[in-house]
C-alpha cells in the first residue's frame, strides 16, 4: 500500500516556474516506477514524466526540455520542476506509483494538485 500526497500547485504566469512535490508513505526506493500525469478539463489523463527505479527518466514530447522529474529517496519524495510554463500546461497534476509484486502490478494515485498558467 502506498499513499501519495501532491503539493506545490498554484498559479504561475506563462514563462514562469513551479515545483510539484509528491510525498510517499513508504520508501520510494522500493517503488518500481513513479510518475507525473496531468488531466486538463475535457481531456484524458496523460503522462507527463516518469522515473524508473534505476533512475531512467522519460518525458512527454510536450514537456521535454522544460520539465524535470527527480526524486529524493531520503525524503521519500518525487518532484516535478516545471519551467517555461505555457497556458496549455494548465491541468490537475497527479502523482502515480507502480509496485510490481508477485507478478501483479499495483497502481496508486495521489489526489492531484491544480496548476494554472496565465498568459
PERAHU-V19847 format. One record per pair of residues at least 12 apart in sequence whose C-alpha atoms are under 10 Angstrom apart, sorted by the first residue. I is the first residue (numbers start at 1). GAP is how many residues later the second one is. Records with the same first field share a line. If there is no record, write none. Layout:
I=GAP ; GAP
This chain:
1=24 ; 25 ; 98 ; 105 ; 106 ; 107
2=22 ; 23 ; 24 ; 25 ; 26 ; 29 ; 94 ; 95 ; 96 ; 97 ; 104 ; 105 ; 106 ; 107 ; 108
3=19 ; 20 ; 21 ; 22 ; 23 ; 93 ; 94 ; 105 ; 106 ; 107 ; 108
4=17 ; 18 ; 19 ; 20 ; 21 ; 22 ; 73 ; 74 ; 90 ; 91 ; 92 ; 93 ; 104 ; 105 ; 106 ; 107 ; 108
5=16 ; 17 ; 18 ; 19 ; 20 ; 72 ; 89 ; 90 ; 91 ; 104 ; 105 ; 106 ; 107 ; 108
6=14 ; 15 ; 16 ; 17 ; 18 ; 71 ; 72 ; 73 ; 87 ; 88 ; 89 ; 103 ; 104 ; 105 ; 106 ; 107 ; 108
7=12 ; 13 ; 14 ; 15 ; 16 ; 72 ; 86 ; 87 ; 88 ; 103 ; 104 ; 105 ; 106 ; 107
8=12 ; 13 ; 14 ; 71 ; 72 ; 105 ; 106 ; 107
9=12 ; 82 ; 83 ; 84 ; 103 ; 104 ; 105 ; 106 ; 107
10=80 ; 103 ; 104 ; 105 ; 106 ; 107
11=79 ; 103 ; 104 ; 105 ; 106 ; 107
12=73 ; 74 ; 75 ; 78 ; 103 ; 104 ; 105 ; 106 ; 107
13=71 ; 72 ; 73 ; 74 ; 103 ; 104 ; 105 ; 106
14=69 ; 70 ; 71 ; 72 ; 73 ; 74 ; 75 ; 102 ; 103 ; 104 ; 105
15=67 ; 68 ; 69 ; 70 ; 71 ; 72 ; 102 ; 103 ; 104
16=66 ; 67 ; 68 ; 69 ; 70 ; 101 ; 102
17=49 ; 50 ; 64 ; 65 ; 66 ; 67 ; 68 ; 69 ; 100
18=49 ; 62 ; 63 ; 64 ; 65 ; 66 ; 67 ; 97 ; 99
19=48 ; 49 ; 50 ; 60 ; 61 ; 62 ; 63 ; 64
20=16 ; 49 ; 58 ; 59 ; 60 ; 61 ; 62 ; 73 ; 74 ; 75 ; 93 ; 95
21=15 ; 48 ; 49 ; 50 ; 56 ; 57 ; 58 ; 59 ; 60 ; 74 ; 92
22=12 ; 13 ; 14 ; 49 ; 54 ; 55 ; 56 ; 57 ; 58 ; 72 ; 73 ; 74 ; 88 ; 90 ; 91
23=49 ; 52 ; 53 ; 54 ; 55 ; 56 ; 72 ; 87
24=49 ; 51 ; 52 ; 53 ; 54 ; 71 ; 72 ; 73 ; 86
25=51 ; 52
26=47 ; 49 ; 50 ; 51
27=46 ; 47 ; 48 ; 49 ; 50
28=25 ; 43 ; 44 ; 45 ; 46 ; 47 ; 48 ; 49 ; 50 ; 69
29=23 ; 24 ; 25 ; 42 ; 43 ; 44 ; 45 ; 47
30=23 ; 43 ; 69 ; 70
31=21 ; 22 ; 66 ; 67 ; 68 ; 69
32=19 ; 20 ; 21 ; 22 ; 65 ; 66 ; 67 ; 68 ; 69 ; 73
33=17 ; 18 ; 19 ; 20 ; 21 ; 22 ; 23 ; 24 ; 63 ; 64 ; 65 ; 66 ; 67 ; 74
34=15 ; 16 ; 17 ; 18 ; 19 ; 23 ; 35 ; 36 ; 37 ; 44 ; 61 ; 62 ; 63 ; 64 ; 65 ; 73 ; 74 ; 75
35=12 ; 13 ; 14 ; 15 ; 16 ; 17 ; 22 ; 23 ; 24 ; 34 ; 35 ; 43 ; 44 ; 45 ; 59 ; 60 ; 61 ; 62 ; 63 ; 74
36=12 ; 13 ; 14 ; 15 ; 23 ; 33 ; 42 ; 43 ; 44 ; 57 ; 58 ; 59 ; 60 ; 61 ; 73 ; 74 ; 76
37=12 ; 13 ; 23 ; 54 ; 55 ; 56 ; 57 ; 58 ; 59 ; 72 ; 75
38=51 ; 52 ; 53 ; 54 ; 55 ; 56 ; 57 ; 74 ; 75 ; 76 ; 77
39=50 ; 51 ; 52 ; 53 ; 54 ; 55 ; 73 ; 75
40=48 ; 49 ; 50 ; 51 ; 52 ; 53 ; 74 ; 75
41=49 ; 50 ; 51
43=48
45=46 ; 47 ; 48 ; 49
46=14 ; 47 ; 48
47=12 ; 13 ; 46 ; 47 ; 49
48=12 ; 13 ; 14 ; 15 ; 16 ; 19 ; 20 ; 21 ; 32 ; 45 ; 46
49=12 ; 14 ; 15 ; 18 ; 19 ; 20 ; 21 ; 31 ; 46
50=18 ; 19 ; 20 ; 28 ; 30 ; 45 ; 46 ; 47
51=18 ; 19 ; 20 ; 27 ; 46
52=46
55=15 ; 16
57=12 ; 13
62=26 ; 27
63=19 ; 20 ; 21 ; 22 ; 23 ; 26
65=17 ; 18 ; 19
66=15 ; 16 ; 17 ; 18 ; 19 ; 20
67=13 ; 14 ; 15 ; 16 ; 17 ; 18
68=12 ; 13 ; 14 ; 15
69=12 ; 13
78=17 ; 18
79=16
80=13 ; 15
85=30 ; 31 ; 32 ; 33 ; 34
86=30 ; 31 ; 32 ; 33
87=28 ; 29 ; 30 ; 31 ; 32
88=28 ; 29 ; 30 ; 31
89=26 ; 27 ; 28 ; 29
90=24 ; 25 ; 26 ; 27 ; 28
91=21 ; 22 ; 23 ; 24 ; 25 ; 26
92=19 ; 20 ; 21 ; 22 ; 23 ; 24
93=17 ; 18 ; 19 ; 20 ; 21 ; 22
94=15 ; 16 ; 17 ; 18 ; 19 ; 20
95=13 ; 14 ; 15 ; 16 ; 17 ; 18
96=12 ; 13 ; 14 ; 15 ; 16
97=12 ; 13
